[in-house]
């Protein structure tokens, strides 16, 4: 009896193993949100605080961490602005004192970005000012997803392109020769497949934003739905 029981148990285990092995799970088009990493507790964004990963880093990556300037390879004047650690160690940041911080002085005086590149907006400068003033911490947060039903170019997609892409893809010498300052230019990148391939980090495409965090699930959903609608200029 005992031997029969062991044989039955082995048969059951083999059946379970084969069933598990045959299960297939589709890979979702939209990946998990990039703002949450293993072991981290991501908090909802507090409007009174400035979050480095969600607010500051995209500005630096898009406008400063370019080839020939402050990316890992170029590190002009020894300054690298591709991550929190590199920004803190090379950007002359003095937590609590924006006016005494090299990074803020450079952008507030319009010394940086250099000539031929769009200058930071007043809002972008204020974000960096307040981040330093609040202690220049490496804070992470996750806002509730925006509208993913009523998707339009002007209210959904254009703000993402402006804040996360145009720093590199604008001016007199846009990165890769790709200028994303007009709808027509953005639509062209949709048509050739490069916009979605890059922001979704598909194989064979240059992952964007370069060095920065991958766009959030919410942002990717908005862009993807807009593309599926035919990428209208609405």
C-alpha positions as CSV (number, residue, x, y, z in Angstrom):
1,X,0.0,0.0,0.0
2,X,2.8,2.4,0.9
3,X,4.5,1.8,-2.4
4,X,1.3,2.4,-4.3
5,X,0.8,5.6,-2.4
6,X,4.2,6.8,-3.4
7,X,3.6,6.0,-7.0
8,X,0.3,7.9,-7.0
9,X,2.0,10.9,-5.4
10,X,4.7,10.9,-8.1
11,X,2.1,10.7,-10.9
12,X,0.2,13.7,-9.4
13,X,3.5,15.7,-9.1
14,X,4.3,15.0,-12.8
15,X,0.9,16.1,-13.9
16,X,1.1,19.3,-11.9
17,X,4.6,20.1,-13.3
18,X,3.6,19.5,-16.9
19,X,0.5,21.7,-16.4
20,X,2.6,24.6,-15.1
21,X,5.1,24.2,-17.8
22,X,2.4,24.4,-20.5
23,X,0.9,27.7,-19.1
24,X,1.5,30.7,-21.4
25,X,1.3,34.3,-20.2
26,X,1.1,37.1,-22.7
27,X,3.6,39.9,-22.2
28,X,1.7,43.1,-21.7
29,X,2.3,45.9,-24.2
30,X,2.6,48.4,-21.4
31,X,5.3,47.4,-18.8
32,X,5.0,47.9,-15.0
33,X,5.6,51.4,-13.8
34,X,9.2,52.4,-13.7
35,X,8.9,54.5,-10.6
36,X,8.5,51.5,-8.3
37,X,11.5,49.2,-7.7
38,X,11.8,46.1,-5.6
39,X,12.0,46.9,-1.9
40,X,11.0,50.5,-2.3
41,X,7.8,52.0,-1.0
42,X,6.6,54.6,-3.5
43,X,4.4,57.3,-2.1
44,X,1.7,59.5,-3.7
45,X,3.2,62.8,-4.8
46,X,2.9,65.6,-2.3
47,X,2.3,68.9,-4.2
48,X,4.4,70.8,-1.6
49,X,7.5,68.7,-2.2
50,X,9.8,68.3,-5.2
51,X,10.6,64.8,-6.3
52,X,14.0,64.2,-8.0
53,X,13.1,61.1,-10.0
54,X,9.7,62.4,-11.3
55,X,10.4,66.2,-11.6
56,X,14.1,67.1,-11.6
57,X,15.8,64.2,-13.4
58,X,13.6,64.5,-16.5
59,X,14.6,68.2,-16.8
60,X,18.3,67.4,-16.5
61,X,18.3,64.4,-18.8
62,X,16.3,66.2,-21.5
63,X,18.1,69.5,-21.4
64,X,21.6,68.9,-20.0
65,X,22.7,65.3,-20.2
66,X,23.3,65.4,-23.9
67,X,26.2,64.2,-26.1
68,X,28.9,66.8,-25.9
69,X,27.5,68.2,-22.6
70,X,26.8,66.5,-19.4
71,X,26.2,62.9,-20.3
72,X,28.3,60.0,-19.0
73,X,30.6,60.0,-22.0
74,X,31.1,63.8,-22.5
75,X,31.1,64.9,-18.8
76,X,31.9,68.5,-19.9
77,X,33.8,70.3,-17.1
78,X,33.5,67.1,-15.1
79,X,29.8,67.5,-14.6
80,X,27.5,64.5,-15.2
81,X,23.8,64.9,-14.8
82,X,22.4,61.5,-15.6
83,X,21.4,60.3,-12.1
84,X,20.9,61.5,-8.6
85,X,24.4,60.3,-7.4
86,X,26.2,61.9,-10.4
87,X,24.3,65.2,-10.0
88,X,25.0,65.4,-6.3
89,X,28.7,64.6,-6.7
90,X,29.5,66.7,-9.8
91,X,26.8,69.4,-10.0
92,X,28.0,71.6,-7.2
93,X,24.8,71.1,-5.2
94,X,24.6,72.7,-1.8
95,X,21.4,71.3,-0.2
96,X,19.3,74.1,1.2
97,X,21.2,76.8,-0.7
98,X,20.1,77.1,-4.4
99,X,21.9,80.4,-5.0
100,X,25.2,78.8,-3.8
101,X,24.7,75.7,-6.0
102,X,26.6,75.7,-9.3
103,X,23.8,73.9,-11.1
104,X,21.2,76.4,-10.2
105,X,23.4,79.4,-10.8
106,X,24.2,78.1,-14.3
107,X,20.5,77.6,-15.3
108,X,19.2,80.8,-13.6
109,X,21.7,83.0,-15.4
110,X,20.9,81.2,-18.7
111,X,24.5,80.2,-19.0
112,X,23.2,76.7,-19.4
113,X,21.9,75.1,-21.6
114,X,24.4,76.7,-24.0
115,X,23.6,78.8,-27.0
116,X,21.7,77.0,-29.7
117,X,19.6,75.0,-27.2
118,X,16.2,76.1,-25.7
119,X,16.6,77.6,-22.2
120,X,14.7,76.2,-19.3
121,X,11.3,77.7,-18.6
122,X,10.6,79.6,-15.4
123,X,8.7,76.6,-14.1
124,X,11.6,74.3,-14.7
125,X,14.0,76.6,-13.0
126,X,11.6,76.9,-10.0
127,X,11.5,73.1,-9.7
128,X,15.3,72.8,-9.4
129,X,15.4,75.8,-7.1
130,X,12.8,74.4,-4.7
131,X,14.4,70.9,-4.9
132,X,17.7,72.2,-3.7
133,X,16.0,74.5,-1.1
134,X,14.1,71.4,0.3
135,X,17.4,69.6,0.8
136,X,18.1,68.1,-2.6
137,X,16.8,64.7,-1.6
138,X,16.4,61.7,-3.9
139,X,12.6,61.4,-3.4
140,X,10.3,59.2,-5.4
141,X,6.6,59.3,-5.8
142,X,3.7,58.1,-8.0
143,X,0.8,60.3,-8.9
144,X,-2.6,58.8,-9.7
145,X,-2.8,58.2,-13.4
146,X,-4.2,61.0,-15.5
147,X,-7.0,60.7,-18.0
148,X,-6.5,57.6,-20.2
149,X,-9.9,57.7,-21.8
150,X,-10.2,61.2,-23.4
151,X,-6.8,61.2,-25.1
152,X,-5.8,64.2,-27.2
153,X,-2.5,65.4,-28.6
154,X,-2.7,68.8,-27.1
155,X,-3.7,67.8,-23.5
156,X,-2.3,64.3,-23.2
157,X,0.7,63.7,-25.5
158,X,2.2,67.1,-26.2
159,X,3.0,67.8,-22.5
160,X,4.9,64.5,-22.3
161,X,6.9,65.3,-25.4
162,X,7.6,68.8,-24.1
163,X,8.7,67.8,-20.7
164,X,10.5,64.5,-21.4
165,X,11.8,64.8,-25.0
166,X,12.1,68.3,-26.4
167,X,15.2,69.2,-24.3
168,X,17.2,66.8,-26.6
169,X,15.0,66.9,-29.7
170,X,14.9,70.7,-30.4
171,X,17.1,73.6,-31.0
172,X,19.6,74.2,-33.8
173,X,21.2,70.7,-33.5
174,X,18.6,68.3,-32.1
175,X,19.8,64.9,-31.0
176,X,19.8,62.3,-33.9
177,X,18.5,65.1,-36.2
178,X,15.1,64.6,-34.7
179,X,13.2,67.8,-33.8
180,X,10.0,67.2,-31.8
181,X,8.8,70.8,-31.4
182,X,5.9,70.5,-33.9
183,X,3.0,68.1,-34.4
184,X,4.1,67.4,-37.9
185,X,7.5,66.3,-36.6
186,X,6.0,64.1,-33.9
187,X,3.6,62.5,-36.3
188,X,6.5,61.6,-38.6
189,X,8.2,59.7,-35.8
190,X,4.9,57.9,-35.1
191,X,4.6,56.9,-38.7
192,X,8.1,55.4,-38.9
193,X,7.5,53.6,-35.6
194,X,10.4,55.3,-33.8
195,X,8.4,57.2,-31.2
196,X,6.7,54.2,-29.7
197,X,9.6,51.9,-30.2
198,X,11.9,54.3,-28.3
199,X,9.6,55.2,-25.4
200,X,8.5,51.6,-24.9
201,X,12.1,50.5,-25.0
202,X,11.4,47.9,-27.8
203,X,14.4,45.9,-29.1
204,X,16.2,47.6,-31.9
205,X,15.3,51.1,-30.8
206,X,17.2,53.7,-28.8
207,X,15.6,53.8,-25.4
208,X,14.2,57.2,-24.5
209,X,14.3,59.3,-22.4
210,X,18.0,58.6,-22.5
211,X,19.5,58.0,-19.0
212,X,16.2,59.1,-17.4
213,X,13.5,56.9,-16.0
214,X,11.2,55.1,-18.5
215,X,7.9,56.9,-19.0
216,X,5.3,55.8,-16.5
217,X,2.6,53.3,-17.3
218,X,0.1,56.1,-17.4
219,X,2.2,58.1,-19.9
220,X,2.8,55.1,-22.1
221,X,-0.9,54.3,-22.0
222,X,-1.8,57.8,-23.2
223,X,0.8,57.7,-26.0
224,X,-0.2,54.2,-27.1
225,X,-3.9,55.0,-27.2
226,X,-3.3,58.2,-29.1
227,X,-1.2,56.3,-31.7
228,X,-4.0,53.6,-32.0
229,X,-6.5,56.5,-32.7
230,X,-4.3,57.4,-35.7
231,X,-2.2,60.1,-33.8
232,X,-4.7,62.9,-34.6
233,X,-3.7,66.6,-34.1
234,X,-6.5,67.2,-31.6
